[in-house]
């Protein structure tokens, strides 16, 4: 469960990503975020 604005809660299913999908997400992410910048290097 995650809590959203105004206290609403949603259940989110887990998903599995391939290594290539993770690579694409990292390469197209916001490099101002530490984790994305690390992955891009």
N, C-alpha and C positions, 0 to 999 in steps of 0.2 A: 504494500500500500504506500502511496505517496500522498503528501498533503499539498493541495493547491491553494490558490487564493481564497480568502474568506472561509478557510477551514474545511473546504470540500476535500474528499479523499477519493482516489481512483486506484484500482488494481491494475498493475502493468505486468504483462507477460514478459518473461525472459526471451531473448532472441539470441541465436547463434550467428556469428559472422565468419566468413572465410578470411583467411589471411589477406587476400587481395582486397576485400571490402574494407578491412581495417586500414590497409595502406591508402586506399582512395579517400577515406574519411580523414586520415591524418594529413594527407597532402592538400586537401581542400579546406581544412579547418582554419580557424582564426589563430594566426601565429603569435598574437599577443598573449594567448593563454600558455602558461608554462608547459603543460603536458603536450600540447600540439607542437610548440616550438621544439621541444626535445625530440618528438617523433620525426619532425621534418629534417633534423640534423643527422 
